[in-house]
């Protein structure tokens, strides 16, 4: 019984830390958005597109809209804004000319690195303080938390 209480306390401490990190990351993202005339949804869209590029997944307006929870008109508005600002371009898919792919411009990547790079480097340095087993545990924990959050958001939790 005492061990259950301790585990619950440890679990709640982690929940509070994750919440605090989320709030801080949101504030940083809001600052980036405000500084660069972006809506917070624009920042989420850029992150989605960068993640797709990193994993080699195609990024289409439909996929972006589904990820952002936007209808077609809302998705088009986001893409139009990002394109006007020079952050994103539309390209025809060479495999299927009917399909439009979204690409993040290198200037947007550089802008993101100039703002978020120091934080990224600091987080990587923190991770470097752990041995390989600790790093694997952290990755597994964060992956599992991310899946739990996604299940809750989509109503599968």
Backbone as JSON Lines, residues from 0, in Angstrom:
{"i":0,"aa":"X","n":[0.81,-1.19,0.0],"ca":[0.0,0.0,0.0],"c":[0.86,1.26,0.0]}
{"i":1,"aa":"X","n":[1.89,1.29,0.86],"ca":[2.76,2.46,0.92],"c":[3.47,2.67,-0.41]}
{"i":2,"aa":"X","n":[3.84,1.56,-1.05],"ca":[4.51,1.66,-2.35],"c":[3.57,2.25,-3.4]}
{"i":3,"aa":"X","n":[2.28,1.87,-3.36],"ca":[1.29,2.42,-4.31],"c":[1.17,3.93,-4.15]}
{"i":4,"aa":"X","n":[1.16,4.41,-2.89],"ca":[1.07,5.85,-2.64],"c":[2.29,6.55,-3.18]}
{"i":5,"aa":"X","n":[3.5,5.96,-2.95],"ca":[4.72,6.55,-3.45],"c":[4.71,6.6,-4.97]}
{"i":6,"aa":"X","n":[4.29,5.49,-5.61],"ca":[4.24,5.47,-7.07],"c":[3.25,6.51,-7.59]}
{"i":7,"aa":"X","n":[2.13,6.65,-6.91],"ca":[1.15,7.66,-7.32],"c":[1.75,9.05,-7.16]}
{"i":8,"aa":"X","n":[2.44,9.29,-6.08],"ca":[3.08,10.59,-5.88],"c":[4.11,10.86,-6.97]}
{"i":9,"aa":"X","n":[4.92,9.85,-7.3],"ca":[5.92,10.01,-8.35],"c":[5.21,10.26,-9.68]}
{"i":10,"aa":"X","n":[4.14,9.52,-9.93],"ca":[3.38,9.72,-11.16],"c":[2.79,11.12,-11.24]}
{"i":11,"aa":"X","n":[2.27,11.6,-10.14],"ca":[1.68,12.95,-10.13],"c":[2.76,14.01,-10.29]}
{"i":12,"aa":"X","n":[3.94,13.79,-9.71],"ca":[5.03,14.75,-9.91],"c":[5.4,14.84,-11.39]}
{"i":13,"aa":"X","n":[5.43,13.7,-12.06],"ca":[5.74,13.69,-13.49],"c":[4.62,14.38,-14.27]}
{"i":14,"aa":"X","n":[3.38,14.13,-13.93],"ca":[2.26,14.8,-14.6],"c":[2.41,16.32,-14.47]}
{"i":15,"aa":"X","n":[2.73,16.79,-13.28],"ca":[2.88,18.24,-13.06],"c":[4.08,18.79,-13.83]}
{"i":16,"aa":"X","n":[5.16,18.02,-13.9],"ca":[6.31,18.47,-14.68],"c":[5.98,18.52,-16.17]}
{"i":17,"aa":"X","n":[5.3,17.51,-16.67],"ca":[4.9,17.53,-18.08],"c":[3.98,18.71,-18.38]}
{"i":18,"aa":"X","n":[3.07,18.99,-17.46],"ca":[2.17,20.14,-17.65],"c":[2.98,21.43,-17.66]}
{"i":19,"aa":"X","n":[3.93,21.57,-16.76],"ca":[4.76,22.78,-16.73],"c":[5.57,22.92,-18.01]}
{"i":20,"aa":"X","n":[6.12,21.81,-18.51],"ca":[6.88,21.85,-19.76],"c":[5.98,22.26,-20.91]}
{"i":21,"aa":"X","n":[4.77,21.7,-20.95],"ca":[3.81,22.03,-22.0],"c":[3.5,23.51,-22.0]}
{"i":22,"aa":"X","n":[3.26,24.07,-20.83],"ca":[2.96,25.5,-20.71],"c":[4.14,26.34,-21.21]}
{"i":23,"aa":"X","n":[5.34,25.98,-20.8],"ca":[6.53,26.72,-21.23],"c":[6.73,26.62,-22.74]}
{"i":24,"aa":"X","n":[6.58,25.42,-23.29],"ca":[6.73,25.25,-24.74],"c":[5.65,26.03,-25.49]}
{"i":25,"aa":"X","n":[4.43,26.03,-24.96],"ca":[3.37,26.84,-25.58],"c":[3.74,28.32,-25.59]}
{"i":26,"aa":"X","n":[4.28,28.79,-24.48],"ca":[4.66,30.2,-24.39],"c":[5.78,30.52,-25.39]}
{"i":27,"aa":"X","n":[6.73,29.62,-25.52],"ca":[7.81,29.83,-26.49],"c":[7.24,29.85,-27.9]}
{"i":28,"aa":"X","n":[6.36,28.9,-28.21],"ca":[5.74,28.86,-29.53],"c":[4.92,30.1,-29.82]}
{"i":29,"aa":"X","n":[4.19,30.59,-28.82],"ca":[3.41,31.81,-28.99],"c":[4.33,33.01,-29.26]}
{"i":30,"aa":"X","n":[5.45,33.05,-28.57],"ca":[6.42,34.13,-28.8],"c":[6.98,34.09,-30.2]}
{"i":31,"aa":"X","n":[7.3,32.9,-30.67],"ca":[7.79,32.74,-32.04],"c":[6.72,33.19,-33.03]}
{"i":32,"aa":"X","n":[5.49,32.74,-32.83],"ca":[4.4,33.1,-33.73],"c":[4.21,34.62,-33.77]}
{"i":33,"aa":"X","n":[4.16,35.23,-32.61],"ca":[3.94,36.68,-32.56],"c":[5.08,37.44,-33.22]}
{"i":34,"aa":"X","n":[6.29,37.02,-32.98],"ca":[7.46,37.7,-33.53],"c":[7.52,37.61,-35.05]}
{"i":35,"aa":"X","n":[6.91,36.57,-35.62],"ca":[7.03,36.35,-37.06],"c":[5.69,36.42,-37.79]}
{"i":36,"aa":"X","n":[4.73,37.13,-37.19],"ca":[3.41,37.38,-37.81],"c":[2.71,36.08,-38.19]}
{"i":37,"aa":"X","n":[2.79,35.09,-37.31],"ca":[2.15,33.81,-37.54],"c":[1.04,33.59,-36.53]}
{"i":38,"aa":"X","n":[0.04,32.85,-36.92],"ca":[-0.99,32.39,-36.0],"c":[-0.45,31.12,-35.34]}
{"i":39,"aa":"X","n":[-0.82,30.81,-34.11],"ca":[-0.34,29.56,-33.5],"c":[-0.63,28.32,-34.35]}
{"i":40,"aa":"X","n":[-1.74,28.33,-35.08],"ca":[-2.04,27.21,-35.97],"c":[-1.02,27.13,-37.1]}
{"i":41,"aa":"X","n":[-0.51,28.27,-37.55],"ca":[0.52,28.28,-38.58],"c":[1.78,27.57,-38.07]}
{"i":42,"aa":"X","n":[2.12,27.81,-36.83],"ca":[3.3,27.16,-36.24],"c":[3.08,25.66,-36.17]}
{"i":43,"aa":"X","n":[1.88,25.25,-35.72],"ca":[1.57,23.81,-35.68],"c":[1.63,23.2,-37.07]}
{"i":44,"aa":"X","n":[1.16,23.95,-38.07],"ca":[1.21,23.46,-39.45],"c":[2.65,23.28,-39.9]}
{"i":45,"aa":"X","n":[3.5,24.25,-39.62],"ca":[4.91,24.13,-39.99],"c":[5.57,22.93,-39.31]}
{"i":46,"aa":"X","n":[5.26,22.71,-38.05],"ca":[5.81,21.56,-37.32],"c":[5.36,20.27,-37.98]}
{"i":47,"aa":"X","n":[4.08,20.2,-38.33],"ca":[3.55,19.01,-39.0],"c":[4.28,18.75,-40.31]}
{"i":48,"aa":"X","n":[4.47,19.81,-41.09],"ca":[5.14,19.67,-42.38],"c":[6.61,19.29,-42.22]}
{"i":49,"aa":"X","n":[7.26,19.87,-41.22],"ca":[8.66,19.51,-40.95],"c":[8.79,18.07,-40.49]}
{"i":50,"aa":"X","n":[7.85,17.62,-39.66],"ca":[7.86,16.22,-39.22],"c":[7.66,15.28,-40.4]}
{"i":51,"aa":"X","n":[6.76,15.64,-41.31],"ca":[6.54,14.82,-42.5],"c":[7.82,14.74,-43.33]}
{"i":52,"aa":"X","n":[8.47,15.87,-43.52],"ca":[9.71,15.88,-44.31],"c":[10.78,15.03,-43.63]}
{"i":53,"aa":"X","n":[10.86,15.13,-42.31],"ca":[11.88,14.37,-41.56],"c":[11.67,12.88,-41.7]}
{"i":54,"aa":"X","n":[10.42,12.44,-41.75],"ca":[10.13,11.01,-41.83],"c":[9.96,10.52,-43.27]}
{"i":55,"aa":"X","n":[9.98,11.45,-44.23],"ca":[9.81,11.07,-45.62],"c":[8.37,10.84,-46.02]}
{"i":56,"aa":"X","n":[7.43,11.24,-45.18],"ca":[6.01,11.07,-45.49],"c":[5.54,12.21,-46.38]}
{"i":57,"aa":"X","n":[4.65,11.93,-47.32],"ca":[4.12,13.01,-48.16],"c":[3.24,13.93,-47.32]}
{"i":58,"aa":"X","n":[3.3,15.21,-47.59],"ca":[2.47,16.18,-46.88],"c":[1.53,16.82,-47.89]}
{"i":59,"aa":"X","n":[0.26,16.49,-47.76],"ca":[-0.76,17.05,-48.64],"c":[-1.66,17.97,-47.84]}
{"i":60,"aa":"X","n":[-2.41,18.82,-48.5],"ca":[-3.37,19.65,-47.76],"c":[-4.33,18.8,-46.92]}
{"i":61,"aa":"X","n":[-4.79,17.67,-47.46],"ca":[-5.72,16.82,-46.71],"c":[-5.11,16.27,-45.44]}
{"i":62,"aa":"X","n":[-3.87,15.8,-45.55],"ca":[-3.18,15.26,-44.37],"c":[-2.95,16.36,-43.35]}
{"i":63,"aa":"X","n":[-2.53,17.54,-43.83],"ca":[-2.3,18.67,-42.93],"c":[-3.6,19.06,-42.22]}
{"i":64,"aa":"X","n":[-4.68,19.16,-42.97],"ca":[-5.97,19.53,-42.38],"c":[-6.41,18.53,-41.33]}
{"i":65,"aa":"X","n":[-6.26,17.25,-41.61],"ca":[-6.62,16.22,-40.64],"c":[-5.77,16.34,-39.38]}
{"i":66,"aa":"X","n":[-4.5,16.58,-39.55],"ca":[-3.6,16.72,-38.4],"c":[-3.97,17.94,-37.55]}
{"i":67,"aa":"X","n":[-4.36,19.01,-38.2],"ca":[-4.69,20.25,-37.48],"c":[-6.14,20.28,-37.01]}
{"i":68,"aa":"X","n":[-6.96,19.35,-37.5],"ca":[-8.38,19.36,-37.15],"c":[-9.14,20.46,-37.84]}
{"i":69,"aa":"X","n":[-8.73,20.8,-39.06],"ca":[-9.36,21.89,-39.81],"c":[-10.12,21.33,-41.01]}
{"i":70,"aa":"X","n":[-11.16,22.07,-41.41],"ca":[-11.85,21.71,-42.64],"c":[-11.03,22.21,-43.83]}
{"i":71,"aa":"X","n":[-11.52,21.94,-45.02],"ca":[-10.79,22.29,-46.24],"c":[-10.53,23.79,-46.34]}
{"i":72,"aa":"X","n":[-11.54,24.6,-46.04],"ca":[-11.37,26.06,-46.14],"c":[-10.35,26.57,-45.13]}
{"i":73,"aa":"X","n":[-10.4,26.05,-43.91],"ca":[-9.43,26.46,-42.9],"c":[-8.02,26.05,-43.26]}
{"i":74,"aa":"X","n":[-7.88,24.84,-43.81],"ca":[-6.57,24.36,-44.23],"c":[-6.02,25.22,-45.35]}
{"i":75,"aa":"X","n":[-6.87,25.55,-46.32],"ca":[-6.44,26.41,-47.43],"c":[-5.99,27.77,-46.91]}
{"i":76,"aa":"X","n":[-6.7,28.32,-45.94],"ca":[-6.33,29.62,-45.38],"c":[-4.95,29.56,-44.73]}
{"i":77,"aa":"X","n":[-4.68,28.48,-43.99],"ca":[-3.36,28.32,-43.34],"c":[-2.28,28.22,-44.41]}
{"i":78,"aa":"X","n":[-2.5,27.38,-45.41],"ca":[-1.5,27.19,-46.47],"c":[-1.28,28.5,-47.22]}
{"i":79,"aa":"X","n":[-2.36,29.19,-47.54],"ca":[-2.22,30.48,-48.24],"c":[-1.39,31.47,-47.43]}
{"i":80,"aa":"X","n":[-1.66,31.55,-46.11],"ca":[-0.89,32.46,-45.24],"c":[0.58,32.09,-45.24]}
{"i":81,"aa":"X","n":[0.86,30.8,-45.07],"ca":[2.26,30.35,-45.02],"c":[2.95,30.55,-46.36]}
{"i":82,"aa":"X","n":[2.22,30.38,-47.43],"ca":[2.79,30.59,-48.76],"c":[3.07,32.08,-48.99]}
{"i":83,"aa":"X","n":[2.13,32.94,-48.6],"ca":[2.33,34.39,-48.74],"c":[3.55,34.87,-47.97]}
{"i":84,"aa":"X","n":[3.78,34.28,-46.81],"ca":[4.93,34.65,-45.98],"c":[6.23,34.02,-46.46]}
{"i":85,"aa":"X","n":[6.14,33.16,-47.48],"ca":[7.34,32.53,-48.04],"c":[7.84,31.34,-47.24]}
{"i":86,"aa":"X","n":[6.98,30.74,-46.4],"ca":[7.4,29.62,-45.57],"c":[7.12,28.26,-46.21]}
{"i":87,"aa":"X","n":[6.12,28.22,-47.11],"ca":[5.67,26.95,-47.68],"c":[5.42,27.15,-49.17]}
{"i":88,"aa":"X","n":[5.6,26.09,-49.92],"ca":[5.22,26.13,-51.34],"c":[4.43,24.88,-51.67]}
{"i":89,"aa":"X","n":[3.57,25.03,-52.66],"ca":[2.8,23.89,-53.18],"c":[3.54,23.36,-54.41]}
{"i":90,"aa":"X","n":[3.63,22.03,-54.49],"ca":[4.24,21.39,-55.65],"c":[3.33,20.26,-56.12]}
{"i":91,"aa":"X","n":[3.28,20.05,-57.41],"ca":[2.55,18.89,-57.94],"c":[3.39,17.64,-57.65]}
{"i":92,"aa":"X","n":[2.72,16.58,-57.24],"ca":[3.37,15.3,-57.02],"c":[3.8,14.74,-58.37]}
{"i":93,"aa":"X","n":[5.05,14.37,-58.5],"ca":[5.54,13.85,-59.79],"c":[4.97,12.46,-60.07]}
{"i":94,"aa":"X","n":[4.54,11.75,-59.04],"ca":[3.95,10.41,-59.21],"c":[2.46,10.48,-59.57]}
{"i":95,"aa":"X","n":[1.79,11.51,-59.05],"ca":[0.35,11.68,-59.26],"c":[0.09,13.17,-59.44]}
{"i":96,"aa":"X","n":[0.0,13.62,-60.67],"ca":[-0.12,15.05,-60.97],"c":[-1.38,15.68,-60.39]}
{"i":97,"aa":"X","n":[-2.35,14.86,-59.97],"ca":[-3.57,15.42,-59.37],"c":[-3.33,15.85,-57.92]}
{"i":98,"aa":"X","n":[-2.28,15.32,-57.33],"ca":[-2.02,15.56,-55.91],"c":[-1.04,16.7,-55.72]}
{"i":99,"aa":"X","n":[-1.36,17.55,-54.74],"ca":[-0.48,18.67,-54.38],"c":[0.27,18.29,-53.11]}
{"i":100,"aa":"X","n":[1.58,18.5,-53.13],"ca":[2.43,18.28,-51.96],"c":[2.84,19.62,-51.39]}
{"i":101,"aa":"X","n":[2.99,19.68,-50.1],"ca":[3.41,20.9,-49.41],"c":[4.85,20.74,-48.97]}
{"i":102,"aa":"X","n":[5.65,21.73,-49.26],"ca":[7.08,21.72,-48.92],"c":[7.4,22.96,-48.1]}
{"i":103,"aa":"X","n":[8.18,22.78,-47.06],"ca":[8.64,23.91,-46.24],"c":[9.87,24.5,-46.92]}
{"i":104,"aa":"X","n":[9.87,25.81,-47.08],"ca":[11.01,26.5,-47.69],"c":[12.2,26.48,-46.74]}
{"i":105,"aa":"X","n":[13.4,26.44,-47.31],"ca":[14.62,26.43,-46.5],"c":[14.71,27.68,-45.61]}
{"i":106,"aa":"X","n":[14.2,28.8,-46.09],"ca":[14.24,30.02,-45.28],"c":[13.4,29.85,-44.0]}
{"i":107,"aa":"X","n":[12.3,29.09,-44.08],"ca":[11.48,28.84,-42.89],"c":[12.2,27.91,-41.93]}
{"i":108,"aa":"X","n":[12.91,26.92,-42.49],"ca":[13.7,26.02,-41.64],"c":[14.78,26.82,-40.91]}
{"i":109,"aa":"X","n":[15.46,27.69,-41.63],"ca":[16.51,28.52,-41.02],"c":[15.92,29.44,-39.95]}
{"i":110,"aa":"X","n":[14.76,30.0,-40.22],"ca":[14.09,30.85,-39.24],"c":[13.78,30.07,-37.97]}
{"i":111,"aa":"X","n":[13.25,28.87,-38.15],"ca":[12.94,28.02,-37.0],"c":[14.17,27.67,-36.2]}
{"i":112,"aa":"X","n":[15.26,27.3,-36.9],"ca":[16.49,26.97,-36.2],"c":[17.06,28.17,-35.46]}
{"i":113,"aa":"X","n":[16.94,29.34,-36.06],"ca":[17.49,30.52,-35.4],"c":[16.75,30.8,-34.09]}
{"i":114,"aa":"X","n":[15.48,30.46,-34.04],"ca":[14.69,30.73,-32.84],"c":[14.74,29.55,-31.87]}
{"i":115,"aa":"X","n":[14.49,28.33,-32.37],"ca":[14.38,27.16,-31.51],"c":[15.69,26.4,-31.34]}
{"i":116,"aa":"X","n":[16.69,26.69,-32.17],"ca":[17.96,25.98,-32.12],"c":[18.6,25.95,-30.74]}
{"i":117,"aa":"X","n":[18.7,27.1,-30.07],"ca":[19.32,27.06,-28.74],"c":[18.59,26.14,-27.76]}
{"i":118,"aa":"X","n":[17.26,26.14,-27.81],"ca":[16.5,25.24,-26.94],"c":[16.75,23.79,-27.33]}
{"i":119,"aa":"X","n":[16.76,23.51,-28.62],"ca":[17.01,22.14,-29.08],"c":[18.38,21.67,-28.6]}
{"i":120,"aa":"X","n":[19.39,22.51,-28.76],"ca":[20.74,22.14,-28.32],"c":[20.77,21.9,-26.82]}
{"i":121,"aa":"X","n":[20.05,22.71,-26.07],"ca":[20.02,22.54,-24.61],"c":[19.35,21.22,-24.22]}
{"i":122,"aa":"X","n":[18.26,20.89,-24.89],"ca":[17.56,19.63,-24.6],"c":[18.45,18.44,-24.97]}
{"i":123,"aa":"X","n":[19.13,18.51,-26.1],"ca":[20.05,17.43,-26.5],"c":[21.17,17.29,-25.46]}
{"i":124,"aa":"X","n":[21.65,18.41,-24.96],"ca":[22.7,18.36,-23.93],"c":[22.17,17.71,-22.65]}
{"i":125,"aa":"X","n":[20.94,18.03,-22.27],"ca":[20.34,17.39,-21.08],"c":[20.26,15.88,-21.31]}
{"i":126,"aa":"X","n":[19.82,15.47,-22.48],"ca":[19.72,14.04,-22.78],"c":[21.09,13.37,-22.72]}
{"i":127,"aa":"X","n":[22.12,14.1,-23.11],"ca":[23.48,13.57,-23.09],"c":[24.0,13.29,-21.68]}
{"i":128,"aa":"X","n":[23.33,13.79,-20.67],"ca":[23.74,13.53,-19.28],"c":[23.34,12.13,-18.83]}
{"i":129,"aa":"X","n":[22.53,11.44,-19.63],"ca":[22.07,10.1,-19.28],"c":[22.83,9.07,-20.11]}
{"i":130,"aa":"X","n":[23.04,7.88,-19.51],"ca":[23.67,6.81,-20.27],"c":[22.66,6.25,-21.28]}
{"i":131,"aa":"X","n":[23.12,5.32,-22.11],"ca":[22.27,4.78,-23.18],"c":[20.99,4.15,-22.63]}
{"i":132,"aa":"X","n":[21.08,3.45,-21.51],"ca":[19.89,2.82,-20.92],"c":[18.91,3.89,-20.44]}
{"i":133,"aa":"X","n":[19.42,4.93,-19.81],"ca":[18.56,6.03,-19.36],"c":[17.91,6.74,-20.53]}
{"i":134,"aa":"X","n":[18.68,6.95,-21.6],"ca":[18.12,7.6,-22.79],"c":[17.01,6.75,-23.4]}
{"i":135,"aa":"X","n":[17.22,5.44,-23.45],"ca":[16.2,4.55,-24.0],"c":[14.93,4.6,-23.14]}
{"i":136,"aa":"X","n":[15.09,4.65,-21.83],"ca":[13.94,4.74,-20.92],"c":[13.18,6.04,-21.14]}
{"i":137,"aa":"X","n":[13.92,7.13,-21.27],"ca":[13.29,8.44,-21.51],"c":[12.53,8.43,-22.82]}
{"i":138,"aa":"X","n":[13.14,7.92,-23.87],"ca":[12.47,7.86,-25.18],"c":[11.22,7.01,-25.11]}
{"i":139,"aa":"X","n":[11.32,5.85,-24.45],"ca":[10.15,4.96,-24.33],"c":[9.05,5.64,-23.52]}
{"i":140,"aa":"X","n":[9.41,6.29,-22.42],"ca":[8.43,7.0,-21.59],"c":[7.74,8.1,-22.39]}
{"i":141,"aa":"X","n":[8.51,8.95,-23.04],"ca":[7.91,10.06,-23.78],"c":[7.06,9.55,-24.95]}
{"i":142,"aa":"X","n":[7.5,8.49,-25.61],"ca":[6.7,7.9,-26.68],"c":[5.38,7.37,-26.16]}
{"i":143,"aa":"X","n":[5.43,6.69,-25.02],"ca":[4.2,6.16,-24.43],"c":[3.27,7.28,-23.97]}
{"i":144,"aa":"X","n":[3.84,8.34,-23.38],"ca":[3.03,9.49,-22.96],"c":[2.39,10.15,-24.19]}
{"i":145,"aa":"X","n":[3.17,10.31,-25.24],"ca":[2.63,10.91,-26.46],"c":[1.46,10.08,-27.0]}
{"i":146,"aa":"X","n":[1.6,8.76,-27.0],"ca":[0.51,7.9,-27.46],"c":[-0.72,8.03,-26.56]}
{"i":147,"aa":"X","n":[-0.52,8.1,-25.25],"ca":[-1.64,8.25,-24.32],"c":[-2.37,9.57,-24.55]}
{"i":148,"aa":"X","n":[-1.61,10.63,-24.77],"ca":[-2.2,11.94,-25.03],"c":[-2.99,11.91,-26.35]}
{"i":149,"aa":"X","n":[-2.4,11.29,-27.38],"ca":[-3.08,11.2,-28.67],"c":[-4.37,10.39,-28.55]}
{"i":150,"aa":"X","n":[-4.34,9.29,-27.78],"ca":[-5.57,8.49,-27.57],"c":[-6.64,9.33,-26.89]}
{"i":151,"aa":"X","n":[-6.24,10.11,-25.9],"ca":[-7.2,10.96,-25.18],"c":[-7.79,12.01,-26.11]}
{"i":152,"aa":"X","n":[-6.93,12.63,-26.93],"ca":[-7.38,13.68,-27.85],"c":[-8.37,13.14,-28.87]}
{"i":153,"aa":"X","n":[-8.11,11.93,-29.34],"ca":[-8.96,11.36,-30.4],"c":[-10.12,10.56,-29.85]}
{"i":154,"aa":"X","n":[-10.25,10.5,-28.52],"ca":[-11.36,9.78,-27.92],"c":[-11.18,8.27,-27.89]}
{"i":155,"aa":"X","n":[-9.96,7.82,-28.1],"ca":[-9.68,6.37,-28.06],"c":[-9.15,5.96,-26.7]}
{"i":156,"aa":"X","n":[-9.12,6.9,-25.73],"ca":[-8.52,6.61,-24.42],"c":[-9.45,6.14,-23.46]}
